[in-house]
Amino acid sequence: MNDYRYDHRTVQGFILSAIFWGVVGILVGLLISVQLWYPAANFPPYLTYGRLRPVHTNGLAFGLGVGAIFGLSFWMVMRLAKRPLLFPRLARVQLWLFNVGIAAAAVALLAGYTQSNEYAELEWPLDIAIVVLWVMFAVNILGTILKRREEQMYVSLWYIVATVVAVAVLYIVNNLAIPAGPMKSYHVFAGVNSANVQWWYGHNAVGFVFTTPILAMFYYFLPKATGLPIYSHRLSIVAFWSLVFAYLWTGAHHLVYSPLPDWLQTLGIVFTLFLIAPSWGSVVNGYYTVGQDWSKMRSNYLTKFFVLGITFYGLQTVQGPTQALRVVSQLIHFTDWVPGHVHMGTMGWVAMIVTASVYYVIPKIYGVQIHSERIANVHFWLVLVGQLLFSLTMWITGVRQGWMWKATDQDGKLVYQNFMDSLVGNYPFWQVRTVAGVVFTVGMLFFVYNVLMTIRKGRAFEAGRAAPVGPAAASTA
Amino acid sequence: MAGTIYRKPMTFAVAALVAVLVGSVATMAYPMLRADMHPKVEGLKPLSPLELAGRDIYQREGCMGCHTQMVRPLRSEVVRYGGMRSPEPAGRYSIAGEFAYDHPFLWGSKRTGPDLAFEGWLKPAAWHAAHFKNPQAVVPRSNMPAYAFLEGRLLDGAEMQAHMRALRVVGVPYADEDIAKAPAALLGKTEMDGLVAYVISLGKAVDRGTRAVVEARLDLQNPVAGNAAAVAKGKTLYADNCAACHGDAAEGTPEVAPSLVDDVFLEVKGDMPDAAYITVVKGGSDAKKALGRPGFKEGGMPAFSGQLSDEEIWSIIAWLRERKAHPTGGK
């Protein structure tokens, strides 16, 4: 046994906070999915689609995503450094500030305070709070790694360090703004330049919130959960460096056919295509790792979360570059195809890996087994079906809509001149999407229940272990 | 061994930072130094205080969650989103220099509703006011939320002055005088006024002049009058181009656009010949003077001369004539 204690309470605090904000974000997502086909579900001024959409995206990216990244990174760093956090009390303060910050962000967004850049909506006072949070996180992560008791840094630590560094650069640059009031500011960048900075940020928010930290979890928790070592260390090195290098060049693929200079668009597209290689480096590594013993798919309930997660990551990282191609972009850009793509990444890749990691961590904290593997299996199948139904529906209607917008007759006249023709055709698809969202949500609620029951079981187990100690210890002493 | 970097966290962190910065400098920082990232079309004007207030509301309400403001250089988009209605004869798509004062850009990433880049050329203020208040009353199956609450909220001149000053810091050329005059310009104006003013300013930041004045030649005869094929074609064209404002059956929309099937023409009782109709359709509200009638006070009929051919406009008029002959279609 180790002669020191890990800061499990903080890790669990972040995990439970992430789960709470995740449930909020998912329920908001359900509401806005209904608003798209049933406008009476808007309740102006606060609960309209326009104000709620950023609550959904920020709630899940920052509340669930970053919350889970904080908690699970602390877990991984402590284990891989073989020591507790360097500043455990700072981590506690960070946990409280995180929750206050997310709550304030949600209220501010509902009140209409927004910079209106995607994933950088929060106004300047909240931006400052987020920078403070990130500095606290960085100090603890880097400090703990510096004072580690294990010489070699495992691949998960590389991804965590890269996340810490990259997010800091991205967030600060894109949020440079001149305040015009207590909750209003204007981006210092204008026009095409503003667009270029925003999508440099926006695409890399995906890269360094939804990719690198999730890969850190994948490389750590897959071997831990299955007992199978990572297939190739060399491949993980090549994939890591090429990924963190190439990602930053690709933002312009969000601006294909925009007034952004063509050379920047083309550069973005080329690097986006290159990005398939490092992404698939991790996919191949993941597959070959489980390939050492495929029977783990049956014998270990967590294996399938990791395998399906990395599968969706692989699909995501081929579909994304495809979308960057000009000929594809002109058809699907601005349509539902893109939310279909995003939700495969978040519901298929991020949610799979994060929930599996939490399933691994929570029982370990208490030294118990998961409350119910059967419930975990039900959770798995529901989120899988919900996500597939969601994404497939959006891809179909995205192509349909893009085609209706483009269709011209032999005289060059629009076939569907009235925009409403394509819009009302979306409604049935959007209703199916709501159903898909309900299926996914029910799956996630099974997950939440399972985690809470495991904690309850763990606490009872701890209490049971502690109880005999008192009198028994006294009598023997 | 190259492997030592994995034993030196600070060296590793610096290496990761460098890896991240190379692409950031190449594609984000370096372009800022280039002129092609800072173009400005000649004659670009900053938004007026009222329009700026509207833009702030556009941001606050998250309009960019559903509406783009960027017409791509694709024929279908130029035609669909009003590029053919601006005065340039060949039509236009969005160009970089139009956005020089946009802090931040509001191009959006999703078109749940239509693009608004050239909305100023498409629909009049009255249409927007009615539509914001109750979108479904104007566009029956729309999924847009209602923004009637904007009507009851007065704009704050002092707040807008602060916004203009902040924008001046980042490079929008507001003069002291512009800022000083803002409260007077906003006096008694509501948030609804601001949002409408902003939306109808879109695509009009630059004075592109107006279309050549359409001459009123009342001697012209409708070459397809009564032609059944033309009437059928006119019906379709009407639905696509006119119904949004004038109603599906040309009965008009209160407060937005007049009936086309009664015997009132440009607010004066007594119909006019087909030639007067084509004059208004081609020239928009600007043609009213040529016809000597006042027209709808808030009228903002767009000019269709770049959008529809003469023959197509005659077809629409032929269809309207059929409807007028119908017993329910007028007096």
Chai-1 contact restraints between the chains, C-beta under 6 A:
chainA,res_idxA,chainB,res_idxB,connection_type,confidence,min_distance_angstrom,max_distance_angstrom,comment,restraint_id
A,L36,B,N143,contact,1.0,0.0,6.0,A-B,restraint_1
A,P39,B,N143,contact,1.0,0.0,6.0,A-B,restraint_2
A,P39,B,P145,contact,1.0,0.0,6.0,A-B,restraint_3
A,N42,B,P145,contact,1.0,0.0,6.0,A-B,restraint_4
A,P44,B,P145,contact,1.0,0.0,6.0,A-B,restraint_5
A,P44,B,F149,contact,1.0,0.0,6.0,A-B,restraint_6
A,P45,B,F149,contact,1.0,0.0,6.0,A-B,restraint_7
A,T48,B,P145,contact,1.0,0.0,6.0,A-B,restraint_8
A,G50,B,E61,contact,1.0,0.0,6.0,A-B,restraint_9
A,G50,B,G62,contact,1.0,0.0,6.0,A-B,restraint_10
A,G50,B,C63,contact,1.0,0.0,6.0,A-B,restraint_11
A,G50,B,G65,contact,1.0,0.0,6.0,A-B,restraint_12
A,R51,B,G62,contact,1.0,0.0,6.0,A-B,restraint_13
A,R53,B,G65,contact,1.0,0.0,6.0,A-B,restraint_14
A,G112,B,R60,contact,1.0,0.0,6.0,A-B,restraint_15
A,S116,B,Q59,contact,1.0,0.0,6.0,A-B,restraint_16
A,S116,B,M64,contact,1.0,0.0,6.0,A-B,restraint_17
A,N117,B,P104,contact,1.0,0.0,6.0,A-B,restraint_18
A,I145,B,P9,contact,1.0,0.0,6.0,A-B,restraint_19
A,L146,B,P9,contact,1.0,0.0,6.0,A-B,restraint_20
A,E151,B,R7,contact,1.0,0.0,6.0,A-B,restraint_21
A,Q152,B,Y6,contact,1.0,0.0,6.0,A-B,restraint_22
A,Q152,B,R7,contact,1.0,0.0,6.0,A-B,restraint_23
A,M153,B,Y6,contact,1.0,0.0,6.0,A-B,restraint_24
A,V161,B,A13,contact,1.0,0.0,6.0,A-B,restraint_25
A,V161,B,A16,contact,1.0,0.0,6.0,A-B,restraint_26
A,A162,B,A16,contact,1.0,0.0,6.0,A-B,restraint_27
A,V165,B,A13,contact,1.0,0.0,6.0,A-B,restraint_28
A,V165,B,A16,contact,1.0,0.0,6.0,A-B,restraint_29
A,V165,B,L17,contact,1.0,0.0,6.0,A-B,restraint_30
A,A166,B,V20,contact,1.0,0.0,6.0,A-B,restraint_31
A,I178,B,A166,contact,1.0,0.0,6.0,A-B,restraint_32
A,I178,B,V169,contact,1.0,0.0,6.0,A-B,restraint_33
A,I178,B,V170,contact,1.0,0.0,6.0,A-B,restraint_34
A,A180,B,A162,contact,1.0,0.0,6.0,A-B,restraint_35
A,A180,B,H163,contact,1.0,0.0,6.0,A-B,restraint_36
A,A180,B,A166,contact,1.0,0.0,6.0,A-B,restraint_37
A,G181,B,A162,contact,1.0,0.0,6.0,A-B,restraint_38
A,Y186,B,H103,contact,1.0,0.0,6.0,A-B,restraint_39
A,Y186,B,A166,contact,1.0,0.0,6.0,A-B,restraint_40
A,Y186,B,L167,contact,1.0,0.0,6.0,A-B,restraint_41
A,Y186,B,V170,contact,1.0,0.0,6.0,A-B,restraint_42
A,H187,B,H103,contact,1.0,0.0,6.0,A-B,restraint_43
A,H187,B,P104,contact,1.0,0.0,6.0,A-B,restraint_44
A,V188,B,V170,contact,1.0,0.0,6.0,A-B,restraint_45
A,A190,B,A100,contact,1.0,0.0,6.0,A-B,restraint_46
A,A190,B,D102,contact,1.0,0.0,6.0,A-B,restraint_47
A,A190,B,H103,contact,1.0,0.0,6.0,A-B,restraint_48
A,G191,B,F99,contact,1.0,0.0,6.0,A-B,restraint_49
A,G191,B,A100,contact,1.0,0.0,6.0,A-B,restraint_50
A,G191,B,D102,contact,1.0,0.0,6.0,A-B,restraint_51
A,G191,B,F105,contact,1.0,0.0,6.0,A-B,restraint_52
A,V192,B,M37,contact,1.0,0.0,6.0,A-B,restraint_53
A,V192,B,A96,contact,1.0,0.0,6.0,A-B,restraint_54
A,N193,B,M32,contact,1.0,0.0,6.0,A-B,restraint_55
A,N193,B,M37,contact,1.0,0.0,6.0,A-B,restraint_56
A,S194,B,P104,contact,1.0,0.0,6.0,A-B,restraint_57
A,S194,B,F105,contact,1.0,0.0,6.0,A-B,restraint_58
A,A195,B,F105,contact,1.0,0.0,6.0,A-B,restraint_59
A,V197,B,M28,contact,1.0,0.0,6.0,A-B,restraint_60
A,W200,B,M28,contact,1.0,0.0,6.0,A-B,restraint_61
A,V244,B,A19,contact,1.0,0.0,6.0,A-B,restraint_62
A,V244,B,V20,contact,1.0,0.0,6.0,A-B,restraint_63
A,F245,B,A19,contact,1.0,0.0,6.0,A-B,restraint_64
A,L248,B,V20,contact,1.0,0.0,6.0,A-B,restraint_65
A,L248,B,G23,contact,1.0,0.0,6.0,A-B,restraint_66
A,L248,B,S24,contact,1.0,0.0,6.0,A-B,restraint_67
A,W249,B,G23,contact,1.0,0.0,6.0,A-B,restraint_68
A,W249,B,T27,contact,1.0,0.0,6.0,A-B,restraint_69
A,Y257,B,R72,contact,1.0,0.0,6.0,A-B,restraint_70
A,S258,B,M70,contact,1.0,0.0,6.0,A-B,restraint_71
A,P259,B,S94,contact,1.0,0.0,6.0,A-B,restraint_72
A,P259,B,I95,contact,1.0,0.0,6.0,A-B,restraint_73
A,P259,B,A96,contact,1.0,0.0,6.0,A-B,restraint_74
A,P261,B,D36,contact,1.0,0.0,6.0,A-B,restraint_75
A,Q330,B,L74,contact,1.0,0.0,6.0,A-B,restraint_76
A,F334,B,T68,contact,1.0,0.0,6.0,A-B,restraint_77
A,F334,B,R111,contact,1.0,0.0,6.0,A-B,restraint_78
A,K406,B,S76,contact,1.0,0.0,6.0,A-B,restraint_79
A,T408,B,S76,contact,1.0,0.0,6.0,A-B,restraint_80
A,L414,B,V79,contact,1.0,0.0,6.0,A-B,restraint_81
A,L414,B,R80,contact,1.0,0.0,6.0,A-B,restraint_82
A,Q417,B,D240,contact,1.0,0.0,6.0,A-B,restraint_83
A,N418,B,D240,contact,1.0,0.0,6.0,A-B,restraint_84
A,F419,B,P114,contact,1.0,0.0,6.0,A-B,restraint_85
A,V424,B,R141,contact,1.0,0.0,6.0,A-B,restraint_86
